[in-house]
Amino acid sequence: MTTDTLVLGAGIVGVSAALHLQERGQSVAIIDRSAPGEGASFGNAGLLERSSVIPYAIPRDLRTLLNFATNRAAAVHYDPAFLPRIAPWLMGYWKASHPDRLRTIARELLPPIEACLDEHDRLVQAAGLSHLVRRDGWVEIVRSEAGLAEAGQRSHDLRRDFGLASDVLDRAALSRLEPSLKAAAIGGIHWRDPFTVTDPSALTKGYAAYFESKGGTIYCETIRSLTRQANGWRVTTDRGQHEAANVVVALGAHSGALLAAQGYNVPLVGKRGYHLHFRAEAGAMLNHAVLDEEVGYVLAPMAAGIRLTTGVELAAPTAPVNRIQMDRAERRAHEIFPLGDPVEEKPWLGLRPATPDMKPVIGPAPNHRGLWFAFGHAHHGLTLGPATGRLLAEMMTGEKPFADPTPFDIRRLM
């Protein structure tokens, strides 16, 4: 075999894994039906989220739950007919959202989150992509004095427990940082640790181009099957066959279907999310990505315009685009920032691959030598791509992993 490893998936996680394996002397090829950075890596808020150390859990307070149950919220929307299909996943998610369990999960996720900026920064410098990255954090806005007090306490707790850098902003301080925000935003928190990206797809494509410049190969082909061979693996596509000693499955929300044929029934749900770009009204500027936590959307300054990204939609992966959530978020976003006309005619839709315990799957297949996993990053795929690639490559090449991989073992879900 001329290829040591085939990486299935050309999103940020797959490309990062390929780069790290390549750095360790392996010959690597990537296979995906789409060009690099065209899946979930294309549509997100562009946050390299060092500050989001607590996963996105199901709220436990009755008021929020009742708000979500009405199906009128912007943060969460669901298709009632779809919920019974994912009932076991939802129950697992609910259990994992218990405060005690959530603290444990946060601690397990912390090492790769702590490494995320350094790992991205190294690749950004090597690939010449500094023009895509800003290092001045993002802003969480609040709409009430009570919300500001709550946000201030949360900021204090996260600084104390996780060493995060943040500033609590009153209205005057927020106006100095973001002069174009409207009066509905009475204050907020400036989370100063994270980086932001002005074009997430271009970042992934840039990493992929760097991989190719070092001798890597990318095949734009549709994967049909994965077959165990005597000395490795065969991947059959719509254009032929590829063989290698190792295969890494990094297909995001599409990983489950391929792995089911190998006997791994992974509880993986694709949380649907949307984005749409807008022009700013004349004279208005947005200097940072802005999260409206109370409503549930992000406004982010991107190369294509002001990107409005939605929360979570729970519906079948193949269901048509549903504008309800985007329209609700857009109406509330106008209260915060002077958005102009949309740049595109319709929203982009993507799938965030989520496990019920909010942790990715990273590591070896327990029953198949040479089969490896890197998927299930939910809202943190862009953030954790390079850190995941490093952890997986260290495991695959026998190095001491920089973080304990045990919490990410697939056996916890089986």
Secondary structure, 3 states (H helix, E strand, C coil): CCCCEEEECCCHHHHHHHHHHHHCCCCEEEEECCCCCCCCCCCCCCEECCCCCCCCCCCCCHHHHHHHHCCCCCCEEECCCCHHHHHHHHHHHHHHCCHHHHHHHHHHHHHHHHHHHHHHHHHHHHHCCHHHEECCCEEEEECCHHHHHHHHHHHHHHHHHHCCCEEEECHHHHHHHCCCCCCCCCEEEEECCCEEECCHHHHHHHHHHHHHHCCCEEEECCEEEEEEECCEEEEEECCEEEEECEEEECCHHHHHHHHHCCCCCCCCEEEEEEEEEEEECCCCCCCCCEEECCCCEEEEEECCEEEEECCEEECCCCCCCCCHHHHHHHHHHCCCCCEEEECCCCCEEEEEEECCCCCCEEEECCCCCCEEEEECEHHHHHHHHHHHHHHHHHHHCCCCCCCCCHHHCHHHHC
